[in-house]
Amino acid sequence: MSPLKITTRDAMTGPVLEITGELDYTTAPDLHATFAALALRPGQRLVLDLAGMEFCDSSGITALIAARHHAHAAQADIALASVPHPTLRVLRIVGLDQIFTLHPDSDTATRS
């Protein structure tokens, strides 16, 4: 198992959370605590860069949805970047690809 690591950086459009490792039942609360501590402003875009994410279970998917709710409550946008194929497949099966904006990488996601 790879421990979850979340790195926060700022972009012109708003914060970018780079998520590496496994996003699962034991680590999803860490993601939730990280985005909950963000002071998003209206019009910003929160980008979750999943390029380094090795595994995501249903708790991880729930954390992604919670991040979306957090962003929308702040009148901000959210985008997922570099979604690994297995997670992308799950998002498509359950229809979450229709509520998340998906980008091939974080550079594309942070362009205005």
Secondary structure, 3 states (H helix, E strand, C coil): CCCCEEEEEEECCEEEEEEEEEECCCCHHHHHHHHHCCCCCCCCEEEEEEEEEEEECHHHHHHHHHHHHHHHHCCCEEEEECCCHHHHHHHHHHCHHHCCEEECCHHHHCCC
